[in-house]
Amino acid sequence: MPGPLIRDLTPAEVQAMLERDEIVLIDVREPAEFAAERIHGALNFPLSTFDPKALPSGGRERVVLQCGSGKRSAMALERCQAASFALHDHLGGGIAAWRQAGLPTVRLDADTGAVLDLR
């Protein structure tokens, strides 16, 4: 039996799809990680409580998963596929690859508590 189908999208691909409102980006990191730094527009569905049935559906946008490095989003995709949800796409390398590509994030300033939207 073949393993799960997982497509690694590049940061540039994900950014372009976000700009065209083609995707809903789901960050599966835990809430503290999401609060500290996230990709603008991402929604938080932590892997620890991840339920594929709770994901947005019925819209024209496709769902793309994302985490810190790509490991947890791949695990979440496997859960989706095991539950017969046809999701296959995630941000290869996660937010680390996003930052490495020089793309902007929303961050929490640890000193002041201010939210910095670095777009």
MIBA-320717 format. One record per residue (C-alpha): residue number from 1; residue in one letter; x, y, z. Coordinates in Angstrom, 2 decimals, m for minus. Example, Ala and Ser with C-alpha at 12.3 -4.5 7.8 and 13.67 -1.06 7.14 Angstrom:
REM MIBA-320717
<node pos="1" code="A" xx="12.30" yy="m4.50" zz="7.80"/>
<node pos="2" code="S" xx="13.67" yy="m1.06" zz="7.14"/>
***
This chain:
REM MIBA-320717
<node pos="1" code="M" xx="0.00" yy="0.00" zz="0.00"/>
<node pos="2" code="P" xx="1.53" yy="3.37" zz="m0.98"/>
<node pos="3" code="G" xx="2.27" yy="6.00" zz="1.64"/>
<node pos="4" code="P" xx="0.53" yy="9.35" zz="1.90"/>
<node pos="5" code="L" xx="0.79" yy="11.82" zz="m0.94"/>
<node pos="6" code="I" xx="2.43" yy="14.98" zz="0.36"/>
<node pos="7" code="R" xx="3.33" yy="17.92" zz="m1.86"/>
<node pos="8" code="D" xx="6.02" yy="20.31" zz="m0.65"/>
<node pos="9" code="L" xx="5.22" yy="23.85" zz="m1.76"/>
<node pos="10" code="T" xx="7.96" yy="26.47" zz="m1.77"/>
<node pos="11" code="P" xx="7.68" yy="29.67" zz="0.25"/>
<node pos="12" code="A" xx="7.37" yy="31.63" zz="m3.02"/>
<node pos="13" code="E" xx="4.50" yy="29.40" zz="m4.19"/>
<node pos="14" code="V" xx="2.66" yy="29.75" zz="m0.88"/>
<node pos="15" code="Q" xx="3.19" yy="33.52" zz="m0.80"/>
<node pos="16" code="A" xx="1.83" yy="33.90" zz="m4.34"/>
<node pos="17" code="M" xx="m1.22" yy="31.76" zz="m3.55"/>
<node pos="18" code="L" xx="m1.89" yy="33.77" zz="m0.38"/>
<node pos="19" code="E" xx="m1.66" yy="37.02" zz="m2.32"/>
<node pos="20" code="R" xx="m4.17" yy="35.69" zz="m4.86"/>
<node pos="21" code="D" xx="m6.50" yy="34.43" zz="m2.07"/>
<node pos="22" code="E" xx="m6.26" yy="30.90" zz="m3.47"/>
<node pos="23" code="I" xx="m5.45" yy="29.13" zz="m0.21"/>
<node pos="24" code="V" xx="m6.25" yy="28.99" zz="3.47"/>
<node pos="25" code="L" xx="m2.96" yy="28.55" zz="5.33"/>
<node pos="26" code="I" xx="m3.28" yy="26.40" zz="8.45"/>
<node pos="27" code="D" xx="m0.44" yy="26.58" zz="10.99"/>
<node pos="28" code="V" xx="m0.35" yy="23.38" zz="13.06"/>
<node pos="29" code="R" xx="2.19" yy="24.63" zz="15.61"/>
<node pos="30" code="E" xx="1.13" yy="25.11" zz="19.21"/>
<node pos="31" code="P" xx="m0.52" yy="28.40" zz="20.29"/>
<node pos="32" code="A" xx="2.58" yy="29.82" zz="21.99"/>
<node pos="33" code="E" xx="4.65" yy="29.25" zz="18.83"/>
<node pos="34" code="F" xx="1.91" yy="30.79" zz="16.69"/>
<node pos="35" code="A" xx="1.67" yy="33.82" zz="19.00"/>
<node pos="36" code="A" xx="5.43" yy="34.38" zz="18.93"/>
<node pos="37" code="E" xx="5.67" yy="34.40" zz="15.13"/>
<node pos="38" code="R" xx="3.34" yy="33.52" zz="12.28"/>
<node pos="39" code="I" xx="2.76" yy="34.03" zz="8.60"/>
<node pos="40" code="H" xx="0.24" yy="36.81" zz="8.02"/>
<node pos="41" code="G" xx="m3.19" yy="35.35" zz="7.38"/>
<node pos="42" code="A" xx="m2.46" yy="31.88" zz="8.77"/>
<node pos="43" code="L" xx="m5.00" yy="30.20" zz="11.05"/>
<node pos="44" code="N" xx="m3.91" yy="28.14" zz="14.05"/>
<node pos="45" code="F" xx="m5.05" yy="24.50" zz="14.34"/>
<node pos="46" code="P" xx="m2.49" yy="22.95" zz="16.74"/>
<node pos="47" code="L" xx="m1.36" yy="19.40" zz="15.99"/>
<node pos="48" code="S" xx="m1.94" yy="18.41" zz="19.64"/>
<node pos="49" code="T" xx="m5.71" yy="18.85" zz="19.15"/>
<node pos="50" code="F" xx="m5.81" yy="18.56" zz="15.35"/>
<node pos="51" code="D" xx="m9.08" yy="17.33" zz="13.90"/>
<node pos="52" code="P" xx="m9.38" yy="17.26" zz="10.09"/>
<node pos="53" code="K" xx="m13.16" yy="17.70" zz="10.39"/>
<node pos="54" code="A" xx="m12.61" yy="21.14" zz="11.97"/>
<node pos="55" code="L" xx="m10.69" yy="22.51" zz="8.97"/>
<node pos="56" code="P" xx="m12.38" yy="25.13" zz="6.79"/>
<node pos="57" code="S" xx="m14.23" yy="23.53" zz="3.90"/>
<node pos="58" code="G" xx="m16.69" yy="24.44" zz="1.22"/>
<node pos="59" code="G" xx="m14.80" yy="27.54" zz="0.08"/>
<node pos="60" code="R" xx="m13.03" yy="28.01" zz="m3.21"/>
<node pos="61" code="E" xx="m9.63" yy="28.17" zz="m1.48"/>
<node pos="62" code="R" xx="m7.60" yy="25.04" zz="m1.01"/>
<node pos="63" code="V" xx="m6.12" yy="24.25" zz="2.37"/>
<node pos="64" code="V" xx="m2.33" yy="24.28" zz="2.80"/>
<node pos="65" code="L" xx="m0.74" yy="23.21" zz="6.09"/>
<node pos="66" code="Q" xx="2.36" yy="24.69" zz="7.68"/>
<node pos="67" code="C" xx="4.46" yy="24.27" zz="10.83"/>
<node pos="68" code="G" xx="7.98" yy="25.13" zz="11.98"/>
<node pos="69" code="S" xx="10.00" yy="22.81" zz="9.75"/>
<node pos="70" code="G" xx="7.51" yy="20.71" zz="7.77"/>
<node pos="71" code="K" xx="7.48" yy="17.66" zz="10.05"/>
<node pos="72" code="R" xx="4.27" yy="18.38" zz="11.96"/>
<node pos="73" code="S" xx="2.40" yy="19.63" zz="8.90"/>
<node pos="74" code="A" xx="3.29" yy="16.35" zz="7.15"/>
<node pos="75" code="M" xx="1.95" yy="14.46" zz="10.20"/>
<node pos="76" code="A" xx="m1.28" yy="16.50" zz="10.03"/>
<node pos="77" code="L" xx="m1.60" yy="15.72" zz="6.31"/>
<node pos="78" code="E" xx="m1.26" yy="12.01" zz="7.11"/>
<node pos="79" code="R" xx="m4.08" yy="12.38" zz="9.66"/>
<node pos="80" code="C" xx="m6.23" yy="14.13" zz="7.04"/>
<node pos="81" code="Q" xx="m5.63" yy="11.42" zz="4.47"/>
<node pos="82" code="A" xx="m6.30" yy="8.65" zz="7.02"/>
<node pos="83" code="A" xx="m9.66" yy="10.35" zz="7.69"/>
<node pos="84" code="S" xx="m10.38" yy="10.45" zz="3.91"/>
<node pos="85" code="F" xx="m9.76" yy="14.18" zz="3.51"/>
<node pos="86" code="A" xx="m8.03" yy="14.88" zz="0.21"/>
<node pos="87" code="L" xx="m5.40" yy="17.32" zz="1.47"/>
<node pos="88" code="H" xx="m1.86" yy="17.00" zz="0.15"/>
<node pos="89" code="D" xx="m0.13" yy="20.40" zz="0.29"/>
<node pos="90" code="H" xx="2.14" yy="21.90" zz="2.90"/>
<node pos="91" code="L" xx="4.84" yy="24.52" zz="3.11"/>
<node pos="92" code="G" xx="8.02" yy="22.49" zz="2.67"/>
<node pos="93" code="G" xx="10.47" yy="23.50" zz="5.40"/>
<node pos="94" code="G" xx="7.76" yy="25.36" zz="7.32"/>
<node pos="95" code="I" xx="8.10" yy="28.86" zz="8.68"/>
<node pos="96" code="A" xx="11.88" yy="28.32" zz="8.90"/>
<node pos="97" code="A" xx="12.03" yy="28.08" zz="5.09"/>
<node pos="98" code="W" xx="9.67" yy="31.08" zz="4.86"/>
<node pos="99" code="R" xx="12.06" yy="33.19" zz="6.99"/>
<node pos="100" code="Q" xx="15.09" yy="31.86" zz="5.09"/>
<node pos="101" code="A" xx="13.44" yy="33.04" zz="1.86"/>
<node pos="102" code="G" xx="13.28" yy="36.53" zz="3.38"/>
<node pos="103" code="L" xx="9.48" yy="36.61" zz="3.53"/>
<node pos="104" code="P" xx="7.69" yy="38.66" zz="6.20"/>
<node pos="105" code="T" xx="6.08" yy="37.35" zz="9.37"/>
<node pos="106" code="V" xx="3.97" yy="38.71" zz="12.19"/>
<node pos="107" code="R" xx="6.00" yy="38.63" zz="15.42"/>
<node pos="108" code="L" xx="5.48" yy="39.34" zz="19.07"/>
<node pos="109" code="D" xx="8.10" yy="41.68" zz="20.55"/>
<node pos="110" code="A" xx="9.16" yy="39.83" zz="23.69"/>
<node pos="111" code="D" xx="10.32" yy="43.06" zz="25.39"/>
<node pos="112" code="T" xx="7.19" yy="45.14" zz="24.86"/>
<node pos="113" code="G" xx="4.45" yy="42.64" zz="23.98"/>
<node pos="114" code="A" xx="3.76" yy="44.61" zz="20.82"/>
<node pos="115" code="V" xx="2.67" yy="42.77" zz="17.69"/>
<node pos="116" code="L" xx="4.97" yy="43.56" zz="14.77"/>
<node pos="117" code="D" xx="3.44" yy="42.95" zz="11.35"/>
<node pos="118" code="L" xx="6.54" yy="42.97" zz="9.19"/>
<node pos="119" code="R" xx="4.94" yy="43.03" zz="5.74"/>
***
